Amino acid sequence: MTDKIINIGILGLGTVGTGVVKVLKKYDCLKIKKIAVRNTNKKRDVDIEGILTDNPFEITNDPDISIVVEVMGGTDPAFQLVTDAIRNGKHIVTANKELLAKRGPEIYELAREKNVAVLYEASVGGGIPIIMPMKQSLAANKITSMAGILNGTTNYILTKMEQENSEFADVLKEAQELGYAEPDPTSDVEGHDAAYKLSILASIAFGYRININDIYCEGISNITPVDIAYASELGYKIKLIAMASIKDDNKLDVRVHPALVSKTHPLASINGVTNALTVYGDAVGQVNFSGPGAGQMPTASAVVGDILAIVREMDMTVNVLPSMKCTHKLNATIVPIEDTVSKFYVRFNSLDQPGVIGHMGMSCGNHGVSLLGVIQKDMLLGGQARIILLTHEVKESALRAAIDEISLHFSTKQIANVIRVFR
């Protein structure tokens, strides 16, 4: 690969950073010169004697370090450290999806100015190769849409809820005990983690800068075993889907939310902490990626893969991996969620009386909502019944208007859930 010793600096030594150290031990040409941590006295399960520092600027300012690996997470101080390293001419490898989703354009612009590479395969999909294949192997395609399961925690929770008929809160607690969910699980269960990853993928696929705040994001905390069971009866599974597509007017539909996925779709069979992405290109058709979306060694595999990609080119050219550099500068126009079009599953609790279903159908008709089916399910206390509406494709604003009208009727006791159907 190279006869030179390439010095590496690592920012962070948590789960992923520890995995990176373990994998790098296999390569004689790659030397970890320094690792920045908060607490240099903490016990570690890797041999890092003599190379720890609590001053990360010793890494970003060290002229002998060629590649800086950022695996500390978050945006502060990661952004300052990464940009400082770039200004000093160092190549960057990062697993930090939040940093790239929120501050990516500034980082890419600076990297282009300083002619250094910023690689981030590990930021999306853990050990699954997605970024480089999209930038290189699928470069001949116009990507029209993509959809995926990009968060292992939520997929684990939904899988366990389905398999064990368990409540969300109970499975979340179990996931935290097993280390699949953080003590504060908000980023995962409310869809933010998946949105960070989707913003990176959609930016690559469609060639626009994407404001993370424009991505509609809805989590899984309202999903119940009742909805999972009804979805299964109807031929679906419920997954947290991150999806993006480009419209004829070049506006982007980019969103993260739970969805009913047909059991015949490849994403329906993705269970546990596994991640997956389906990409549609005009030449290749449908391409599916799946594998371990997180975890120490799968993520470390992607990080070290990026390091090796840089090292292979460092002696060959002054313009390292030009195909991996971000070149787009236009901001995307994101379709507001109320203007998106979906099929819907809507669950009501209503009085079990004549005319109730007819009223629901009339309210839907008043707002142009075409019904695919109406199903009355279990009887509840107080003379109530569960009623499921399935719609054809409809603009979200029209569906919401119909639901608002139905909710005003005396027979409607609860709008129990509204879930989009993935088409």
Disulfide bonds with the S-S distance in Angstrom:
none
